[in-house]
């Protein structure tokens, strides 16, 4: 027997548009390239109680945001590398339905300053990222003055996941909190003149509501992807010893 609404039926896969992986760019003399090394299961989006969407569902495209953030940092580096390879091992855009929102309420209604709201969301995600990273023994440098957000409850829909089959990809998403979230895991490899190589490890997860405070999740996914890209940039700068805003 199966309980109503649990993992009796697997995730509902859907055909996604072709990935729009950014082309290599030349940024201040450095060749910047994104390399997609995600596992195959992450390239098969699905919907359901827990949904994992293709990265182009975010606006702007989540890949494009990753490249834009990378180029901005490389362009501001005092010592430019010859090549920067961003090897992405995981990049997820997830929505987990839940009756009780567990994200931090950052204010009612639309914000007159969207950029400020994005910064607030990013800061609010700091503790969520640290909680996730602590499970895997990873630690990161925090920016001075980063606000503290309440630690979220255990992953939503844990009953559904417990009854799902062992090969159900939703089991791999238990670190994602309720609502809309985006996670990035990557190794950035910088190659300098003379062959010197520097690497920066990135692992972040960000969650966000939509600006109106309603259950419309499209904008929440956009906000989560944007917050994840910003936190990716913060960790990249910290790893290079650059000033983190």
C-alpha positions in Angstrom: 0.0 0.0 0.0 1.0 3.6 -0.6 0.1 6.6 1.4 -1.7 9.4 -0.6 0.7 11.9 -2.0 3.9 10.1 -1.2 6.5 8.5 -3.5 4.2 5.9 -5.1 4.7 7.5 -8.5 8.2 8.7 -9.5 9.1 12.2 -10.5 7.3 13.5 -13.6 10.1 14.1 -16.1 9.6 16.7 -18.8 11.6 17.5 -22.0 13.7 20.5 -21.3 15.0 23.0 -23.9 18.6 22.6 -24.9 21.1 23.8 -22.3 22.4 27.3 -23.1 25.9 26.9 -21.7 27.8 30.2 -22.2 30.5 30.3 -24.8 34.1 31.0 -23.6 34.8 34.7 -23.2 37.9 36.9 -23.2 37.8 39.0 -20.1 40.7 41.5 -19.6 43.0 39.1 -21.5 41.8 35.9 -19.6 40.0 33.1 -21.3 37.0 32.3 -19.1 35.1 29.0 -19.7 32.4 27.2 -17.8 32.6 23.4 -17.9 29.5 21.3 -17.2 30.4 18.2 -15.2 27.1 17.7 -13.5 25.9 14.1 -13.0 23.5 12.9 -15.7 20.5 12.8 -13.3 20.8 16.5 -12.7 20.3 17.1 -16.4 16.8 15.5 -16.3 14.4 18.0 -14.8 11.1 16.8 -13.3 8.1 18.2 -11.4 6.0 16.9 -8.5 5.9 17.6 -4.8 9.6 18.1 -5.2 10.6 19.6 -8.5 14.0 20.2 -10.1 13.8 22.5 -13.1 16.1 23.1 -16.0 18.4 26.1 -15.4 17.0 28.1 -18.2 13.7 28.4 -16.2 15.3 31.1 -14.1 15.3 34.6 -15.6 18.0 35.5 -16.5 19.2 32.1 -17.4 21.1 30.6 -14.4 24.1 29.7 -16.6 24.3 33.2 -17.9 24.3 34.6 -14.3 27.1 32.3 -13.4 29.2 33.5 -16.3 28.4 37.2 -15.7 29.4 36.9 -12.0 32.7 35.1 -13.0 33.6 37.7 -15.6 33.0 40.6 -13.2 35.3 39.1 -10.7 38.1 38.2 -13.2 37.8 41.7 -14.6 38.5 43.2 -11.2 41.4 41.0 -10.2 44.6 43.0 -9.8 46.7 40.1 -11.3 44.9 38.6 -14.3 45.2 34.9 -15.0 45.6 33.6 -18.5 42.7 31.2 -18.1 39.8 30.6 -15.8 37.9 27.3 -15.9 34.7 27.0 -13.8 34.1 23.3 -13.5 30.6 22.9 -12.3 29.9 19.6 -10.5 26.4 20.5 -9.4 23.9 23.2 -10.3 20.3 22.7 -9.2 17.1 24.8 -9.3 14.6 23.2 -7.0 11.2 23.9 -5.6 9.8 21.8 -2.7 6.2 22.3 -1.9 5.3 22.7 1.8 2.3 24.2 3.6 4.5 26.2 6.0 7.0 28.6 4.5 10.4 28.2 6.2 12.3 31.0 4.5 12.9 34.2 6.5 10.2 36.9 6.0 12.1 39.9 4.7 9.1 42.2 4.5 5.6 42.3 3.2 4.8 43.3 -0.4 7.1 44.4 -3.2 10.3 46.2 -2.4 11.0 49.5 -4.1 14.7 48.6 -4.3 15.0 45.1 -5.8 18.8 45.1 -5.5 18.6 45.8 -1.8 16.1 43.0 -1.4 18.4 40.6 -3.3 21.2 41.5 -0.9 18.9 40.9 2.1 18.0 37.5 0.7 21.6 36.6 0.1 22.6 37.5 3.7 19.6 35.6 5.0 20.9 32.5 3.2 24.2 32.6 5.0 23.3 30.4 7.9 21.4 28.0 5.5 24.5 27.5 3.5 26.7 27.0 6.6 24.2 24.4 7.9 24.4 22.5 4.7 28.2 22.7 4.4 28.7 21.7 8.0 27.1 18.3 7.1 29.8 17.6 4.6 32.7 19.1 6.7 33.1 22.1 4.5 33.7 25.5 5.9 33.8 28.9 4.2 34.9 32.5 5.0 32.0 34.8 5.9 31.8 38.4 5.0 32.1 40.9 7.8 28.8 42.0 9.1 26.8 39.2 7.6 23.4 38.9 9.3 22.3 35.7 11.1 19.2 33.9 9.9 17.3 31.2 11.8 18.3 27.7 11.0 15.6 26.0 8.9 13.7 22.9 10.0 14.4 19.4 8.6 13.8 19.1 4.8 10.1 19.2 3.9 8.2 16.2 2.6 10.6 13.8 4.4 7.8 11.2 4.6 7.5 11.2 0.8 11.2 10.9 0.4 11.4 8.0 3.0 8.9 6.0 0.9 10.5 6.9 -2.5 12.5 4.2 -4.3 16.2 4.1 -3.8 16.9 5.4 -7.3 14.5 8.3 -7.0 16.5 11.5 -7.7 14.4 13.4 -5.2 16.4 11.6 -2.5 19.4 13.6 -3.6 17.6 16.9 -2.9 17.1 16.5 0.9 19.4 19.5 1.6 17.1 21.9 -0.2 14.8 23.7 2.1 11.1 24.3 1.6 10.1 26.7 -1.2 12.4 27.7 -4.0 16.1 27.2 -3.8 19.2 27.1 -6.0 22.5 25.4 -5.2 25.9 25.6 -6.9 29.0 23.4 -6.4 32.1 24.2 -8.5 35.8 24.2 -8.7 37.3 27.3 -10.2 40.8 26.8 -11.7 42.9 29.8 -12.5 46.0 29.4 -14.6 48.6 32.1 -14.6 51.6 32.9 -16.8 54.3 30.4 -16.1 51.9 27.6 -15.3 51.0 28.5 -11.7 47.5 27.2 -10.9 45.2 28.4 -8.1 41.9 26.7 -7.3 38.8 28.0 -5.4 36.1 25.6 -4.2 32.5 26.8 -4.2 29.5 25.3 -2.5 26.4 27.3 -1.8 22.7 26.9 -1.5 20.3 29.9 -1.5 16.5 30.1 -1.0 14.1 33.0 -1.6 10.4 33.9 -1.7 8.9 36.0 -4.4 8.6 39.7 -4.0 4.8 39.7 -3.5 4.8 37.2 -0.6 2.3 35.0 -2.4 2.7 31.4 -3.5 3.7 32.3 -7.0 7.0 30.3 -7.4 8.2 31.6 -10.7 9.7 34.8 -9.3 10.9 32.9 -6.2 13.0 30.6 -8.5 14.4 33.7 -10.2 15.3 35.2 -6.8 16.9 32.0 -5.6 19.0 31.7 -8.7 20.1 35.3 -8.4 21.0 34.9 -4.7 23.0 31.8 -5.4 25.0 33.5 -8.1 25.7 36.4 -5.8 26.9 34.1 -3.0 29.0 32.2 -5.5 30.7 35.5 -6.3 31.2 36.3 -2.6 32.9 32.9 -2.1 35.0 33.4 -5.2 36.2 36.8 -4.1 36.9 35.4 -0.6 38.9 32.5 -2.0 41.1 35.0 -4.0 41.6 37.2 -0.9 39.7 40.0 -2.5 37.3 42.4 -0.6 33.9 40.9 -0.1 31.0 43.3 0.0 
